[in-house]
Amino acid sequence: MSNSRAAGDRTLPSPPGRLPVLGDVFALDSGKPVQSMAKLARDLGPIYELRFGPTRMVVINSAELATAVQSESLWEKEFGPPIRRLRAVARTGLIVASTDEPQWGAAHRVLVPGFTRAAMGLYHQVMLDVVGEAVRAWERGDGPVDVAAEMNALTLEIIARAGFGHRFDGLAQRPLPVVTRMLDVLRYASRPVAIGLLDATLGRAARQRNRRDVAELHRIAEDMIDGYRPDAVEPPNLLRHMLETLDPESGQLLSRTVVRDQIITFLIAGHETSAGTLTFALHLLADRPEIITRVRQEIDAVTEGGPATLTYEQVAKLRYLRHVVDEVLRLWPVAGGFFRRPKQDTELGGYRIRRGASVYVNLLAIHRDEDAWGVGADRFDPDRFAPDAPQQRPAAAYKPFGIGVRSCIGRQFAIHEITLTLAYLLHTFDLEPDPGYRLAVDELVTLKPTGLRMRLRSRNSSLAP
């Protein structure tokens, strides 16, 4: 990475205690770097620099600066260390491949139709069926559940069935081995920089375990491709799009490797991000009965049959619940940030930034920027997104799905899935969290609560047919 230096005689702020060779490795909690960077912003301000050995990066923490780096003519996407490490898992995947790689463009063009309104309508019934199965299983239980584990199993089953016509039967097994492998792959990619520097000597066992995990994920994706049947009666899904749709630019089908890499990408990213958002949502809502009551009233007003009868069109009418989802993603964007780099020497926040420098857009801080969100930006308040709420904040103040052409292609799938799932859960169950629980957030490329256990007490078992 290129260096970022002073503008004139101005030097970027940095954490105290910088070491001569290791730099700022002790300024961050190695297991929670994004949260650590957000905390540093309180003392260092909206822009500062971090160094790790020879690597330097600028961290920005305000909506104003985030707006500046959105310019596609002056700035471009940069890949952070975790994403670069994930290239070993799915080299041509939409998340890790470069925009100028032909495979990325071909896969993106082929997959965009898989997320149109018409396609989403086909996925809806699969989502509803899977959530209904999970609800019936939770109604039969009598003890607290591991919320993160349940949400992971649920969302993996949704993306597997809706996207690839595959059943993991994850709703009947805990922990599901494939989820464990995926989380281990994310954990390996999220290793702190300091550990990465020692990989060559101390990381052999971890490298070998990661290779085994990656090989198994490749096998699962290959089996899905081998199991595809063109004459199957299931509705069209992402796998069918990839295997049967010609790239409109090249006129060619996607290669088997590209299809495999997209399957893995969607299985990992498509389930982990939604699971994290649902887990955060249940935590934030557990002690807010007035919000749950409003959600239930809205569901009753939209459909007479309860959440089990929600149609695709009716989910879009759950506008207050959508505000709840937006506010969850504001406080806890599951992707804590993203990297940008300037195409030429530029000025940012009064500092000179060299061409090619790595700039981390810290969404965890930007989404709580009081200059954009007002006093009390740490408070959970879905009405921030109400139509009559003040809309003077810059667009860059809220970017949970990234920006530009590299924004999340599956964001509408995720939003619909999360909204539908919350509607079903909140209408069917009363949430009874462990009163002694204090939020602890794990970072495995994405952010997610850890250790959250909750009893789901059925309000009326007849709501889950």
Secondary structure in CASP SS format (residue, H / E / C, confidence):
PFRMAT SS
TARGET T0000
AUTHOR 0000-0000-0000
METHOD secondary structure of the structure
MODEL  1
M C 1.00
S E 1.00
N C 1.00
S C 1.00
R C 1.00
A C 1.00
A E 1.00
G C 1.00
D C 1.00
R E 1.00
T C 1.00
L C 1.00
P C 1.00
S C 1.00
P C 1.00
P C 1.00
G C 1.00
R C 1.00
L E 1.00
P C 1.00
V C 1.00
L C 1.00
G E 1.00
D C 1.00
V H 1.00
F H 1.00
A H 1.00
L C 1.00
D C 1.00
S C 1.00
G C 1.00
K C 1.00
P H 1.00
V H 1.00
Q H 1.00
S H 1.00
M H 1.00
A H 1.00
K H 1.00
L H 1.00
A H 1.00
R H 1.00
D H 1.00
L H 1.00
G C 1.00
P C 1.00
I E 1.00
Y E 1.00
E E 1.00
L E 1.00
R E 1.00
F E 1.00
G C 1.00
P C 1.00
T E 1.00
R E 1.00
M E 1.00
V E 1.00
V E 1.00
I E 1.00
N C 1.00
S C 1.00
A H 1.00
E H 1.00
L H 1.00
A H 1.00
T H 1.00
A H 1.00
V C 1.00
Q C 1.00
S C 1.00
E C 1.00
S C 1.00
L C 1.00
W E 1.00
E E 1.00
K E 1.00
E E 1.00
F C 1.00
G C 1.00
P H 1.00
P H 1.00
I H 1.00
R H 1.00
R H 1.00
L H 1.00
R H 1.00
A H 1.00
V C 1.00
A C 1.00
R C 1.00
T C 1.00
G C 1.00
L C 1.00
I C 1.00
V C 1.00
A C 1.00
S C 1.00
T C 1.00
D C 1.00
E C 1.00
P H 1.00
Q H 1.00
W H 1.00
G H 1.00
A H 1.00
A H 1.00
H H 1.00
R H 1.00
V H 1.00
L H 1.00
V H 1.00
P H 1.00
G H 1.00
F H 1.00
T C 1.00
R H 1.00
A H 1.00
A H 1.00
M H 1.00
G H 1.00
L H 1.00
Y H 1.00
H H 1.00
Q H 1.00
V H 1.00
M H 1.00
L H 1.00
D H 1.00
V H 1.00
V H 1.00
G H 1.00
E H 1.00
A H 1.00
V H 1.00
R H 1.00
A H 1.00
W H 1.00
E H 1.00
R H 1.00
G C 1.00
D C 1.00
G C 1.00
P C 1.00
V E 1.00
D E 1.00
V H 1.00
A H 1.00
A H 1.00
E H 1.00
M H 1.00
N H 1.00
A H 1.00
L H 1.00
T H 1.00
L H 1.00
E H 1.00
I H 1.00
I H 1.00
A H 1.00
R H 1.00
A H 1.00
G H 1.00
F H 1.00
G C 1.00
H C 1.00
R C 1.00
F C 1.00
D C 1.00
G H 1.00
L H 1.00
A H 1.00
Q C 1.00
R C 1.00
P C 1.00
L C 1.00
P H 1.00
V H 1.00
V H 1.00
T H 1.00
R H 1.00
M H 1.00
L H 1.00
D H 1.00
V H 1.00
L H 1.00
R H 1.00
Y H 1.00
A H 1.00
S C 1.00
R C 1.00
P C 1.00
V H 1.00
A H 1.00
I H 1.00
G H 1.00
L H 1.00
L C 1.00
D H 1.00
A H 1.00
T H 1.00
L H 1.00
G C 1.00
R H 1.00
A H 1.00
A H 1.00
R H 1.00
Q H 1.00
R H 1.00
N H 1.00
R H 1.00
R H 1.00
D H 1.00
V H 1.00
A H 1.00
E H 1.00
L H 1.00
H H 1.00
R H 1.00
I H 1.00
A H 1.00
E H 1.00
D H 1.00
M H 1.00
I H 1.00
D H 1.00
G C 1.00
Y C 1.00
R C 1.00
P C 1.00
D C 1.00
A C 1.00
V C 1.00
E C 1.00
P C 1.00
P C 1.00
N C 1.00
L H 1.00
L H 1.00
R H 1.00
H H 1.00
M H 1.00
L H 1.00
E H 1.00
T C 1.00
L C 1.00
D C 1.00
P C 1.00
E C 1.00
S C 1.00
G C 1.00
Q C 1.00
L C 1.00
L C 1.00
S C 1.00
R H 1.00
T H 1.00
V H 1.00
V H 1.00
R H 1.00
D H 1.00
Q H 1.00
I H 1.00
I H 1.00
T H 1.00
F H 1.00
L H 1.00
I H 1.00
A H 1.00
G H 1.00
H H 1.00
E H 1.00
T H 1.00
S H 1.00
A H 1.00
G H 1.00
T H 1.00
L H 1.00
T H 1.00
F H 1.00
A H 1.00
L H 1.00
H H 1.00
L H 1.00
L H 1.00
A C 1.00
D C 1.00
R C 1.00
P H 1.00
E H 1.00
I H 1.00
I H 1.00
T H 1.00
R H 1.00
V H 1.00
R H 1.00
Q H 1.00
E H 1.00
I H 1.00
D H 1.00
A H 1.00
V H 1.00
T C 1.00
E C 1.00
G C 1.00
G C 1.00
P H 1.00
A H 1.00
T H 1.00
L C 1.00
T C 1.00
Y H 1.00
E H 1.00
Q H 1.00
V H 1.00
A H 1.00
K C 1.00
L C 1.00
R H 1.00
Y H 1.00
L H 1.00
R H 1.00
H H 1.00
V H 1.00
V H 1.00
D H 1.00
E H 1.00
V H 1.00
L H 1.00
R H 1.00
L H 1.00
W C 1.00
P C 1.00
V C 1.00
A E 1.00
G C 1.00
G E 1.00
F E 1.00
F E 1.00
R E 1.00
R E 1.00
P E 1.00
K C 1.00
Q C 1.00
D C 1.00
T E 1.00
E E 1.00
L E 1.00
G C 1.00
G C 1.00
Y E 1.00
R E 1.00
I E 1.00
R C 1.00
R C 1.00
G C 1.00
A E 1.00
S C 1.00
V E 1.00
Y E 1.00
V E 1.00
N E 1.00
L H 1.00
L H 1.00
A H 1.00
I H 1.00
H C 1.00
R C 1.00
D C 1.00
E H 1.00
D H 1.00
A H 1.00
W H 1.00
G C 1.00
V C 1.00
G C 1.00
A C 1.00
D C 1.00
R C 1.00
F C 1.00
D C 1.00
P H 1.00
D H 1.00
R H 1.00
F H 1.00
A C 1.00
P C 1.00
D C 1.00
A C 1.00
P C 1.00
Q C 1.00
Q C 1.00
R C 1.00
P C 1.00
A H 1.00
A H 1.00
A H 1.00
Y C 1.00
K C 1.00
P C 1.00
F C 1.00
G C 1.00
I C 1.00
G H 1.00
V H 1.00
R H 1.00
S C 1.00
C C 1.00
I C 1.00
G C 1.00
R H 1.00
Q H 1.00
F H 1.00
A H 1.00
I H 1.00
H H 1.00
E H 1.00
I H 1.00
T H 1.00
L H 1.00
T H 1.00
L H 1.00
A H 1.00
Y H 1.00
L H 1.00
L H 1.00
H H 1.00
T H 1.00
F E 1.00
D E 1.00
L E 1.00
E E 1.00
P E 1.00
D C 1.00
P C 1.00
G C 1.00
Y C 1.00
R C 1.00
L C 1.00
A C 1.00
V E 1.00
D E 1.00
E E 1.00
L C 1.00
V C 1.00
T E 1.00
L E 1.00
K E 1.00
P E 1.00
T C 1.00
G C 1.00
L C 1.00
R E 1.00
M E 1.00
R E 1.00
L E 1.00
R E 1.00
S E 1.00
R C 1.00
N C 1.00
S H 1.00
S H 1.00
L H 1.00
A C 1.00
P C 1.00
END
